[in-house]
């Protein structure tokens, strides 16, 4: 019963996104360590955290609310990815890979919300 969230494909994909974001932000300038790097990492980490926390709730309404928060963190992550590319911290192909992963997770999150409702 414990750790059922680990069986969710959307959580697994979100964890992969976090790893990608951490890897790609390693090359950001040092002066962005407490700025864009930190913000991007926190936004990405919030996605699987909210999915897991929601799965641990007893009521569907609470679970859905956490999925909405995960989706909001995805949108925040996508915005930060675009900003990083515009600042030339990410190459266009890296941006496209990350945004594609975000889009996939967004679709999965929307599908899970629909299934629960």
C-alpha positions in Angstrom: 0.0 0.0 0.0 2.8 2.4 0.8 4.6 4.2 -2.0 1.8 3.5 -4.5 2.8 6.8 -6.2 6.0 5.1 -7.5 3.8 2.9 -9.8 2.3 6.0 -11.5 3.9 6.5 -15.0 3.3 10.3 -14.6 5.4 10.3 -11.4 8.1 8.2 -13.1 8.2 10.6 -16.0 8.3 13.6 -13.7 11.3 12.1 -11.9 13.1 11.7 -15.2 12.4 15.4 -15.9 13.9 16.4 -12.6 17.1 14.5 -13.4 17.3 16.1 -16.8 16.8 19.6 -15.4 19.5 19.0 -12.8 21.9 17.7 -15.4 21.3 20.6 -17.9 21.4 23.3 -15.2 24.9 22.2 -14.2 26.3 24.2 -17.1 24.5 27.4 -16.1 26.7 30.3 -15.1 27.8 30.3 -11.4 26.1 33.6 -10.8 22.8 31.9 -11.6 23.3 29.3 -8.8 20.8 31.1 -6.5 18.7 32.5 -9.3 17.5 30.7 -12.4 19.3 27.4 -11.6 17.7 27.1 -8.2 14.3 28.3 -9.4 14.3 25.8 -12.3 15.3 22.9 -10.1 12.7 23.7 -7.4 9.9 24.0 -10.0 10.8 20.7 -11.6 11.1 18.9 -8.2 7.7 20.2 -7.2 6.1 18.2 -10.0 6.8 14.6 -8.6 6.5 15.9 -5.0 3.0 17.1 -5.6 2.0 14.0 -7.5 3.3 11.8 -4.6 1.7 14.0 -1.9 -1.6 14.0 -3.7 -1.5 10.2 -4.0 -1.1 10.0 -0.3 -4.3 11.9 0.5 -7.5 10.2 1.5 -9.9 12.2 -0.6 -10.2 12.5 -4.3 -10.7 16.3 -4.1 -7.4 16.7 -2.3 -5.6 14.4 -4.7 -6.9 16.4 -7.7 -5.8 19.7 -6.0 -2.2 18.4 -5.7 -2.3 17.3 -9.4 -3.4 20.9 -10.3 -0.4 22.1 -8.3 1.9 19.7 -10.1 0.5 21.0 -13.4 1.2 24.6 -12.3 4.8 23.6 -11.5 5.1 22.1 -14.9 4.0 25.4 -16.5 6.5 27.2 -14.3 9.2 24.8 -15.4 8.3 25.3 -19.0 8.6 29.1 -18.6 12.0 28.8 -17.0 13.2 26.5 -19.7 12.2 29.0 -22.3 13.9 31.8 -20.4 17.1 29.8 -20.0 17.2 29.2 -23.8 16.6 32.9 -24.5 19.5 33.7 -22.2 21.6 31.2 -24.1 22.1 28.9 -21.1 20.4 26.1 -23.0 20.8 25.2 -26.6 17.7 24.9 -28.7 17.8 21.1 -28.9 18.1 20.8 -25.1 15.1 23.2 -24.7 13.1 21.1 -27.1 13.8 17.9 -25.3 12.8 19.4 -21.9 9.7 21.1 -23.3 8.6 17.8 -25.0 9.0 16.0 -21.7 7.0 18.7 -19.9 4.2 18.5 -22.5 4.1 14.7 -22.1 3.8 15.0 -18.4 1.2 17.7 -18.7 -1.0 15.5 -20.9 -0.5 12.6 -18.5 -1.5 14.8 -15.5 -4.6 16.1 -17.3 -5.5 12.5 -18.1 -5.1 11.4 -14.5 -7.2 14.4 -13.3 -10.0 13.3 -15.8 -9.8 9.7 -14.7 -10.1 10.6 -11.0 -13.0 13.0 -11.5 
